[in-house]
Every structure is written in C-alpha cells, then in structure tokens.
C-alpha cells in the first residue's frame, strides 16, 4: 500500500548527534489494542513535543514512526533554536500585514522561551543553552534592510540592537556593513532533546511504536480509521501528522518545496572566537551561512542550500559543500577551519512565505498536521505542539489562523 506522506530519505552521512549518548528510546513493534484518543505520526522533535503537550490529560496517546525514533530529520538539525525566521519581520509585514507579522514573530520568541523553560523544568539532559543571535548583513539584506528590520522588531517589542560596520569589527572582528544582535535564542543537542522528551512521554503512558507506516485514513462518524503497512486498522479520535519535511499528500502543493542543505562539525576545542560560545550567527545572504559553538568547543556550521529535493544525496557535493563552508567560515571569522569530524546533508521543506502550516487538514475531520518548517524546525515544532494540542483539548489557540493551511 502507498504511504499518505511523501516518503523521503531525509539525510545523507552521519550527523554529529548520531554519535552522542542518551538517544535510545524504548519502543514497541506493534500497535496496542483498542481505540486511541490521539494517534501521532512521526517520532522526531515534532512528535515528541506534541506528545509532551498532551501528557497527563487522561488521553490514550499512541505515537508511531516508520523509522526508529529520533532518526529522521531531527538528527540532521544544527539545533540553532531561534525566534528569527527566514523571512525578516519588515518583509513579512509587507506580505501578511504589520499586525499579523508582529504576532508571528512575537509567537516565535515566546516559543523559544517556552521550550527552554520546559526543558529545564523536565530536567532533559540535552545541553540546552540560552544564546544571543548575531544576524549579519549580506547580499540579500544589506545595511539599509537591517536598519529597517531593527526598527520593525523594536516596534514589535522585540530586542534588536543594530551595530554598524566599525562597532561590528571592534566587537566581533568581522567585516560586514551592519548586524543585529538579539537575545531570544538557544541551542541544544537535538537528538538528546528529542529522545529525552520521548522517554518522558513513554514513562507517562504514551505508546511509542516503531516500524509502522500509515498508508490510509478514512473518517468514520466522528473518528478516523487509520490503516497501517502491517495490515492493522486503528480507530483514533484525533490523528496528528508531525512528519516535518515529508509533506502530507493531501495538502502537498506547488507553494511547498523540498530543498537541500549541508552541515559540518569540527573537532572538540577547535580554535574559535571567544565570543562565539554565547552566540548563534547567520547572515542575510542567499544562500546564507549559519554557525554556532557547542559546549565542548566544536563549531557547527551549515548552509549552501540548493533548490533541489535530491542534491543532498550527492556524495561529491557533500565533499565540495563542506570545503566551501570551511572557506566561507574562515573568511568571516579569520580562523583556519580544520578538516571536520562530521559532514552531513539533509532535505528540508519550505513554503512561499517562510512560515509553517499548522492545524486541521482541509477535507479531513480531526486530522491535524504540521509541516513546512524551513530553517526553524525546533521553534516551529513548539508552536505546532501548542496550537494543535489546544485544538484537541477544546480551546483553540488565538494565533492558530496565522499558521493555518494556506
């Protein structure tokens, strides 16, 4: 039977996180008997946060994945958890209106704060650290655009400190015409974060099932009957597709696209600027470079995106892109970048306006989905968990329409 999500190989080569401790999750190999209140499809960060948002509500929750938990696109994340989204606020205001754009950016900032607070309160060991962000002028957004952006953020109540070329050079040793410093960001080990949340969910009664693929779904009365690749039928009141970059076929559209990206990680304690331990860095360029430091002193860098759903599979490109990332990073920070310990590539989904699609799936009853995360998978996963959980629990989120299917 054909799957109802677009099945994809989501990454190539081993990311850094696949070799860290604490990413195993106890699972079942078959679905439990009986009806289900909420069936969550996808055991990455999206599914983990969704299950967490619904814990201790008296619901029978089952989470399924065709793969092992954690081993999809979440493993390929560089885990730069930012409130800044791919479309700058002043540009988004022109597309969606000033009021809506401000609410979207404000919600993104709250999501980062909520996630860091959640991880701390639950005691998830994932090297979560609060960070500042340094957004550099580039060939897509220069000094004038960054000035407009800083003003738009300030008017929305978001911290945005504009730095000119001289100040940027003095404080960071980088030669760009301008930059914006903001303070609502974080970083983590994405595999440990996902696994920690899933283990918590499992300990509180969520059934986590691996090796099960959803092949069909039909509305029957007020419920949904879901068919699996193993020939099982499951009756579920709500179904939530947290499949990230594997778009649900029912809503796949020309405004959605899959693109390829590349990343690498240096050895521990690699030479780097002292300030980098406190910052995430990205640039207003196309394609843009982004990088950060880990607690053990690695530099994790990514970028070189291409508008291709398949380019990330190309092994020759993996080597070439890694070399280009090293050259670009050296030119920017002035440090020689050694041969990396890890290089990897991945696919991710984007939408025309840079925003995810979150909410009830058109044409279905009590079927929800979250997809099209762009470069903000973890932040948007938190927003999706909040919005969809509110709908399932019967009190719709006031921001739901901002991210609904378009």
N, C-alpha and C positions, 0 to 999 in steps of 0.2 A: 504494500500500500504506500502511496505517496505521502510524504510529510506535509503538514499545512504551514510549516515555516520553511523558508528557503535555506536548506542545509548547506553550510559552507565550512571549508577549512578556515579557521579563524586566525591562525598564526603559523609562522614558519620558524624553525630552530627553537632552542630552549631559552626562554627569558630568565633573567636573574632570579626571579621569585620562585621558579620551579625547583630551585636547589636550596631553599630555606626550610627551616624546621617548622613544625606545627601547622602543616597544611592538610593533614589527613582528616577525613570526615567519615564517621561510621554511617553506612548506608544499608538499605535493603535491596534485594534484586527483583522483588515483585511487589505489586501494589497490595495494600491491605484490603481486607474485605469490607463491604459496607459502603454506604453513601458518604460523600465528602462535602463539607461546607465550602472549603476553598481549595482548589487544585492550582498550584503554582507551577508553571512550566519554565524551567531554567534555574540551575543551581550555581549561578555566578553571583556577583555582588548585588545585582538587581533582585534576584530571587531571595537572597539572604536577607536583605533589608526589608523586603516585602513580608517575609515570614516574621521577622522581628517586630514589625509594626502591628502585627495581628496576634501576637502572643498574649496568653492569659485573658482571652476574651471568651472562653468557652467554646471555641470553634475547633472542629476537626479539620486539620490542615495537612495536606499531602503535597510534597514538593518533588517533582520528577525532572530528570535530565537524561538525554541520550548519551551523555558522556559521564565521566567521573565528576563529582562536584569540584568546583574551583578551576577546572582545566579548560575552560573556554576562553573567551576574550578577556575576562578579568585578569587572567595570568599575564597577558601581554601589556597591561596598563603600566604607564610610568607613575601612576598614582600622584599626580600633581592635582590636588583637590582644591580647585579654585572657584571663587564666586564669579570671576570674569569668564564670560562666554565668548565663543568665536566671533560673534557679531558685536562690535562695540556698541555701547549704550546710545551714543548720539546717532549711529547709523540705524540701530533697531528702532529708535524713536521715529525716524523717517518712514520706516516700513510698517510699524504697528501702532503708531501714535505715542505721544510722550507719556501719557498716564500708564498705558499697558507696558511699555518698555521699562519704565521705572519699577513697576510692580514685579516684572520678571527678574530684573537684576536684584531687587531687594529680596525676593524669594530665594534666589540663588545664594545670596550672602547668608540668609537665615539657615539655609540647608547645610552649609559648611559648619556653621556654629552648632547646629543641632547634632550633626554627625560626630563632631569632635567631643561634644558633651556626652552623647550616647556611648561612644567607645570608652570614655573614661568611667562612666557610671557602671558599665557592664564589666569592666576590667579586661577588655580584649587586648591581648598582647600582640600588637601589630606595628610597633614603632611609630605610632601616631604622634606627630609633632605639629604644633601651630607654626605657621610661616608667614612672612610677608611676600608680596609679589612685586617683581620689577618688570614692567612692561615697556619694552624698548621701541623707539621709533624705527620704522623700516621702510621698505619700498612701497608697501601698501598703505601705511598710515604714518605720515611724517610728523614733524613738529607741530604744524598747524592743526592737523587732525587730533593729535594728542592733547593740544590745548582745549579744543572743543570737547574732547572726551572727558578731560578732568573737570571742566565746568559742568558737563551733564551729570557726572557722578556726584559732584558736590551738591548740586541742586536736588538730587535724589536722596541726599543724606548718606552717601557712601564716601568713605575716606579715599581721597585721591590727591596725592602730593606731586605736583608737576615739578620736574627737575630739568633745567636747561643743560646744554652741552658741557659748559665749564663745570657746573656742580656735579654732573654725572661722571665726568672724567676724574674729578678730585675724589669723590666718594667711592667710586666703583672701578676706576681705571679703564673705562670703556669709552670708545669714541663713537657716540651717536648724537644726533641733534637734540633729542629730548627723551624723557622716560617718565612713567607714572609709577609711584610707589603706593601700594595699598596693603592693608593688614588683615584681610579676612581670607586666609588660605591655610592649607595644611598639607602634609604628606604622610604616607604610610607604606607598609608592605601590603599590597592589595591582596595577595594570596592568603596571608595570615589574617587579614581583616575579614575576608570572605569566609574562610574556614572557621574562624572563631565565632562568627555570628551563626553559621550553620550548626556548629556543635552545640551552641546555646539553644538554638531552636529545637534540635533533636532531643536535648535533655528535658525540654519542656513539652514534649509530646508531639512535635511535628515529625511525620514520617518522611524520611528522605530516601528516594528510590533512584538508583542509577541504572543506565542501560535500557530505559524505556522511552520510546519516541511516540509523540502524539501524532496520529495520522488523520483523524477526522473529528468533527464536533458538530452536534446537532442539538437544537433547542427542543425540549420536550416539556410542555407545560411551563412551569416557572424555573425549571432546572436545565442543565446541559448534560447530554450523554456524550462522553468522550471515548473514542476508540484508540487503542494503542497498537504498536507494531507487534506486540506479543499476542494479539487477538483478544485482549481484555476490553470490557466495557465498564466505564466508571461514570456514575451519576454524581454530578457536582453542582451545588447551588451557584457557585462562582468559579470562573476559570480566569487565571491571570497569566498572560504571556510575558515573562521577563527574559526575553531571548535576545535582548541587546541589538546586535548588528545583524541578526538573522531575521529579516523582516517577515511579518505575518503576511501570507499570500493575499489574504482578503483585503489588505489595505496597502499593498505594495503599489507604488505609483511613480510616475516619471519624475516627480519632485524629490524622490528619495534616491540616494545614490550610495554605492559602496566605493570607498577609496582605500588606497594602501598607504601604510606608514612604516617607518623604520626606527629602531631604537638600539641603544647600546649602553653597556655599563662598564666602567673601568675597574681596575683592581681596588681593593680597600686602601685607604690612606693615600690616595692619588694626590699629587700636588694640585692645589686649587686656591682661589682667593679665600681669605679668612671669612669675608662677609657671606660667602655662598652658603654656609651652614644655616643661615637664617632666612634665605630667600628661595623662591621659585622664580625662574626667569623665562620670559618668552618675548617674542617680537612681533611688531605689526608688519609682517612680511608675508609673501606668498611664493613658495611655501615658507612657513615660519619655523624657526628653531626654538626648542624649549629644553630646559635642563634644570637640574637640582642636585643636591648632595644628599647622601644617605648618612645615617648615624655612624656608620663605620668608615666614612670618608670616601666612598665611591662617588663618581659623577655619573648620573643617569641622564642621558641626552637623547632626544628624539626629534623627528621631523622628516623633511624631504618628501612630504606627501605627494601622491600622484592620483589623478582622477582615473583610477583603474581598479576593478574588483579583483584582478588576478596578479598584478605586478608583484605583490608581496611574496608570491610563491617562487619567484625567480632567484635562484641561488647566486647567480652572477651579480644581480642587482643588490643582493644583500651585502656582498663584499664592497661593491662600489659605493653604495649609500653610506655604509659605515665609515669608509675612508673620507667621504665628503663631510659627514657630520664631524669627524675629528678635525678636519681642516677649518670648517666654519667656527667651531668652538674655540680652537686655538687663536684664530684671527680676532675673536671677540674678547676673550679673557686674557690673552697673552701668555698662556701656559702651554707647553708641549703636551699633547694628549697621547698617551701610550696606547699600544695595541690593546683593545678591550678584552675583558674577561668573557663578556657575553654580548652577542649581537642577535637581534630578532626582528621579525617583521610581522605585521598584522593587518587585518582589514577592519574598517570601522564605518559606520553608517552616518550619513549627513542628510540634512534636509535643506530646502531652499532658503529658509530664514534662520538656519543655525540653531533652531530650537527642537527639542524632542517632541514626540507625540505621545501623550499620556492620557489614558482614560478608557471609557467604554468604546468598544469596537463597533463601528457602524454596521447595522444589519444583523447583529447578534444580541442576545439577551443575557445580561450578566456575564459578558465576556469582556475582559479588560486587557490592555496591553501597554507596554512602554518600550519605545524604540526610537532610533534616530538620534543617538546621544552626542554625535560629533566628538569633540575633544574633551567633553566633560562627563564621562560615563559615571563616575562615582557620585559627583554632585547631583546630577540629574536622576540617578537611581534613588537617592534620598528623597528628592522631590516626588518622584513617582510613588514611592512607598507611602508617603504622607497622603497624597491625593487619592490614590486608589484605595488605601485602607479606610480613609474617611468615607468614601462612597460605599464600600462594603458594609461598614458599620452604621450606615444610615444618616450620616451628617456630612453632606457634600462640602468640599473644600472651596473657599471663596475664590481661589486662584485657578480652579480646575479649567475654566474656559480659556485661560491663557495658553495652555499646553494641549488642548484637546485635538483630536484628529482633524486634519485640515484637507 
